[in-house]
Amino acid sequence: MRDVDWRLVAELMKNSRRSDRELAKTLGVSQPTVSRIISRLQKEGVIKEYTVIPDFCKLGFNLMAIIMYKLEADSPEEFREQRKAARELDSRERRPFLFVMSGIGLGKDLVVISFHKDYGDYAAYMNSVKEAASRTKAYMNVESIEGFLIDLNYQDHYQPVTFSKIATHLLTRENNEKE
């Protein structure tokens, strides 16, 4: 990606509601250039969607949970089947996910970030996950589940959830690479 592409993505991450004209002025390029770059980045899949990050507490969510799973599987194909079964289960039960991603680290295979109104809601959610895992043992064999809870009402968090911070990092990274 070119320098202007990086800067445009960063500016959109800070505020995707800005007009192409405002973005052009900030980036020091023409408005048609901004429109062309946005169109190209959308076609290439660099820009996937435009969204907002709400205040989750004002929506009634006081806890954010980071839940990590260790799945038992003997082969990559079995892992794929387990993930497929988990997606089907989640689509039927409408769970409060921000995202579910496969990965590696800390001896776990899957991480889920979910939102809950309180600890009782989280505990009920975890019980439903464990029940669902035991009901679908043939498809999704869960070895262990561990969670980490974040109180969203806590006023002294180090860095709250924001894409502006990531955008600033992108701009800093790009400037460092130039030097």
C-alpha positions as CSV (number, residue, x, y, z in Angstrom):
1,M,0.0,0.0,0.0
2,R,1.1,3.5,-0.7
3,D,1.6,6.1,2.0
4,V,-1.6,7.9,1.1
5,D,-3.5,4.6,1.4
6,W,-2.2,4.0,4.9
7,R,-3.0,7.6,6.0
8,L,-6.5,7.4,4.5
9,V,-7.3,4.1,6.2
10,A,-6.0,5.6,9.5
11,E,-8.2,8.7,9.1
12,L,-11.3,6.5,8.3
13,M,-10.6,4.5,11.4
14,K,-10.6,7.6,13.5
15,N,-13.9,8.8,12.0
16,S,-15.5,7.0,9.0
17,R,-18.3,9.6,8.7
18,R,-16.0,12.3,7.3
19,S,-16.7,13.4,3.8
20,D,-14.2,12.7,0.9
21,R,-13.7,16.5,0.8
22,E,-12.6,16.6,4.5
23,L,-10.4,13.6,4.0
24,A,-8.8,15.1,0.9
25,K,-8.0,18.3,2.8
26,T,-6.5,16.4,5.7
27,L,-4.4,14.2,3.4
28,G,-3.3,17.0,1.0
29,V,-4.8,15.3,-2.1
30,S,-7.8,15.9,-4.3
31,Q,-11.4,14.8,-3.4
32,P,-11.5,12.6,-6.6
33,T,-8.3,10.9,-5.5
34,V,-9.8,10.1,-2.1
35,S,-12.9,8.7,-3.8
36,R,-10.8,6.5,-6.1
37,I,-8.6,5.2,-3.3
38,I,-11.6,4.4,-1.1
39,S,-13.3,2.6,-4.0
40,R,-10.1,0.6,-4.8
41,L,-9.5,-0.3,-1.1
42,Q,-13.1,-1.5,-0.8
43,K,-12.7,-3.7,-3.9
44,E,-9.4,-5.1,-2.6
45,G,-11.1,-5.9,0.8
46,V,-8.8,-3.6,2.8
47,I,-11.9,-1.6,3.9
48,K,-14.5,-4.2,4.9
49,E,-17.2,-2.1,6.6
50,Y,-18.0,1.2,8.2
51,T,-19.2,1.1,11.8
52,V,-19.4,2.8,15.1
53,I,-17.9,1.8,18.5
54,P,-20.6,2.4,21.0
55,D,-20.3,3.0,24.8
56,F,-21.1,-0.6,25.8
57,C,-22.2,0.5,29.3
58,K,-24.8,2.8,27.9
59,L,-26.1,-0.2,26.0
60,G,-26.5,-2.2,29.2
61,F,-23.3,-4.2,29.0
62,N,-21.1,-3.8,32.2
63,L,-18.7,-6.7,31.6
64,M,-16.6,-7.8,28.7
65,A,-15.3,-11.4,28.8
66,I,-12.3,-12.8,27.0
67,I,-12.9,-16.5,26.9
68,M,-10.3,-19.0,25.7
69,Y,-11.0,-22.6,24.6
70,K,-8.8,-25.6,24.3
71,L,-10.4,-28.0,21.8
72,E,-9.5,-31.6,21.5
73,A,-8.8,-32.7,17.9
74,D,-6.6,-35.2,16.3
75,S,-6.3,-33.5,12.9
76,P,-6.7,-30.1,11.2
77,E,-9.8,-31.5,9.5
78,E,-11.3,-32.3,12.9
79,F,-10.6,-28.7,14.1
80,R,-12.4,-27.4,10.9
81,E,-15.4,-29.6,11.7
82,Q,-15.5,-28.4,15.3
83,R,-15.3,-24.8,14.2
84,K,-18.1,-25.4,11.7
85,A,-20.3,-27.0,14.4
86,A,-19.6,-24.1,16.8
87,R,-20.6,-21.6,14.1
88,E,-23.9,-23.5,13.5
89,L,-24.6,-23.7,17.3
90,D,-23.8,-20.0,17.8
91,S,-26.1,-18.9,14.9
92,R,-29.0,-20.8,16.5
93,E,-28.5,-19.6,20.0
94,R,-27.7,-15.9,19.4
95,R,-24.8,-15.4,21.7
96,P,-23.4,-11.9,22.6
97,F,-20.2,-12.1,20.7
98,L,-17.9,-9.3,19.5
99,F,-15.8,-11.9,17.8
100,V,-14.7,-15.5,17.8
101,M,-11.3,-16.3,16.3
102,S,-9.1,-19.4,16.0
103,G,-5.5,-19.0,16.9
104,I,-2.6,-20.3,19.0
105,G,-1.1,-19.3,22.3
106,L,-1.4,-19.9,26.0
107,G,-2.3,-23.5,25.1
108,K,-5.7,-22.5,23.6
109,D,-7.2,-22.8,20.2
110,L,-10.1,-20.3,20.2
111,V,-10.8,-16.9,21.7
112,V,-14.2,-15.3,22.2
113,I,-14.9,-11.8,23.3
114,S,-18.5,-11.4,24.6
115,F,-20.5,-8.7,26.5
116,H,-22.7,-9.2,29.5
117,K,-25.0,-7.1,31.6
118,D,-23.6,-8.5,34.9
119,Y,-21.8,-11.4,36.5
120,G,-25.0,-13.5,36.7
121,D,-25.5,-13.0,32.9
122,Y,-21.9,-14.1,32.3
123,A,-22.3,-17.2,34.5
124,A,-25.5,-18.2,32.8
125,Y,-23.7,-17.7,29.4
126,M,-20.8,-19.9,30.5
127,N,-23.1,-22.6,31.7
128,S,-25.0,-22.5,28.4
129,V,-21.6,-22.8,26.5
130,K,-20.6,-25.8,28.7
131,E,-24.0,-27.5,28.2
132,A,-23.8,-26.9,24.4
133,A,-20.3,-28.3,24.3
134,S,-21.4,-31.4,26.2
135,R,-24.5,-31.9,23.9
136,T,-22.3,-31.6,20.8
137,K,-19.4,-33.7,22.1
138,A,-19.3,-35.6,18.8
139,Y,-18.7,-32.4,16.9
140,M,-17.0,-30.0,19.3
141,N,-14.9,-31.6,22.0
142,V,-13.9,-28.8,24.5
143,E,-11.0,-29.8,26.8
144,S,-11.1,-26.5,28.8
145,I,-12.6,-23.1,28.9
146,E,-11.1,-20.1,30.8
147,G,-12.4,-16.6,31.0
148,F,-11.1,-13.1,31.9
149,L,-13.6,-10.5,32.9
150,I,-13.3,-6.7,32.3
151,D,-15.5,-4.3,34.3
152,L,-16.5,-1.8,31.6
153,N,-17.6,0.7,34.3
154,Y,-14.1,0.9,35.8
155,Q,-13.0,4.5,35.2
156,D,-9.2,4.0,35.3
157,H,-8.6,1.5,32.4
158,Y,-5.2,1.9,30.8
159,Q,-6.6,2.1,27.2
160,P,-10.3,1.6,26.4
161,V,-11.5,-0.1,23.2
162,T,-11.0,2.3,20.3
163,F,-9.9,2.2,16.7
164,S,-8.4,5.7,16.9
165,K,-5.5,4.3,18.9
166,I,-4.8,1.6,16.2
167,A,-5.1,4.4,13.6
168,T,-2.4,6.4,15.4
169,H,-0.2,3.3,15.5
170,L,-0.6,2.8,11.8
171,L,0.5,6.4,11.1
172,T,3.4,6.1,13.5
173,R,4.5,2.8,12.0
174,E,4.3,4.2,8.5
175,N,6.4,7.3,9.5
176,N,9.0,5.0,11.2
177,E,9.3,2.9,8.1
178,K,10.1,6.0,6.0
179,E,13.0,7.0,8.2
